[in-house]
């Protein structure tokens, strides 16, 4: 830790006289809606960013999820429920020469899950402002409860280390590399979720028991992206991420985005593909109760492939050349992400009466809709 | 122990030297040639509030995370 501190200090000391820039002053009001797989989640997200003085910018975000869930897990093992998640965050960026230091605090509260995160990052423009190097660290604490048991309380600690480089390569091409390592320690499974095991004494042929995850997890991700300016004023972006963790999940994620402005309009189309392996302790059906030290049947840790098609349109109703009162620019945007997930080991238990373990594989289709208004000032 | 400390000082000095020399490198894309990169269509994260939301959706639906920038805590994901 002391070495990291020394390294950060060195970067500060090596800062040059030419100036970096703070993020633009802007506010966004977003409405989000997720519908699919028996789940509906919607709510607002409000973001306000404002520079104070020459060197400091503050940012605040309020985010709300209203959850109404009758997901596959819920309908097969529990009862549909409604839930609310409220998240607040407050951050500050401080610019000194070519160095930007940022601190951020995030608080997320549900009736049975509280998460608090403290984040710190530093970024440095260098090589004639062609390169930006950033280092980040975040520490988080979670408190996990259960709505059915007031005495149940477990804790998690999360730490996240990141390094990123953004590089201008040519006058038409910019690229970024991000490397991130996270460690989680504590109660990492979901207290409501169960696994199933073969049970000849049950009418279904199987019974359920509590899932049990390892109490540590370390994840590593490397992401690279590049955006290119096309000759007729349009942009194309490619992105790839490789992910691996100590639960033996390994994934590849790739996407391709095309952005096309047309007068005050900007249109975007994006295709995204994700493929992952199962966690080592995942099984759709275990041979008996307590068959292994760790056991999980969450669909998110099953082998799966997911595909998303995004369509987005933005309309700029306040042009930067004209402005409107205190506003320099204003736009309204709408997008839909059509998500389709095919699970390779997680089976659909709504089908009963067949051979246990031979039920059809589950598949999920969901639409994610966003509408937001943005003002720059 | 003394050698270790000396090594650290040398490495620190070398890093400081390298970084302080960054300003002397001639940028191969001049500031006046960055008009296209300054176009909002070239921003890697043009709408932070939207990006944070969709990353949260993916983190709730898939087993992977990170490498794309930070997203908030909590889940709401059953």
Interface residues (C-beta under 8 A of the other chain):
Chain A: X3 X6 X7 X10 X11 X13 X14 X16 X17 X18 X28 X30 X32 X34 X39 X41 X45 X47 X61 X63 X65 X67 X69 X71 X73 X74 X81 X83 X85 X87 X89 X106 X108 X109 X110 X113 X115 X116 X117 X119 X124 X126 X127 X128 X129 X130 X131 X136 X138 X140 X142 X158 X160 X162 X166 X168 X170 X171 X172 X174 X176 X178 X179 X180 X181 X182 X190 X192 X193 X219 X220 X221 X222 X223 X225 X227 X229 X233 X234 X235 X237 X239 X241 X242 X243 X245 X247 X249 X251 X253 X259 X261 X266 X274 X276 X279 X300 X301 X304 X306 X333 X335 X337 X339 X341 X364 X366 X368 X370 X372 X374
Chain B: X8 X12 X15 X16 X19 X20 X22 X23 X25 X26 X27 X28 X29 X31 X33 X34 X36 X37 X39 X40 X41 X42 X44 X47 X48 X49 X50 X52 X53 X54 X57 X58 X60 X61 X62 X63 X64 X65 X66 X67 X68 X69 X70 X72 X73 X74 X75 X76 X77 X78
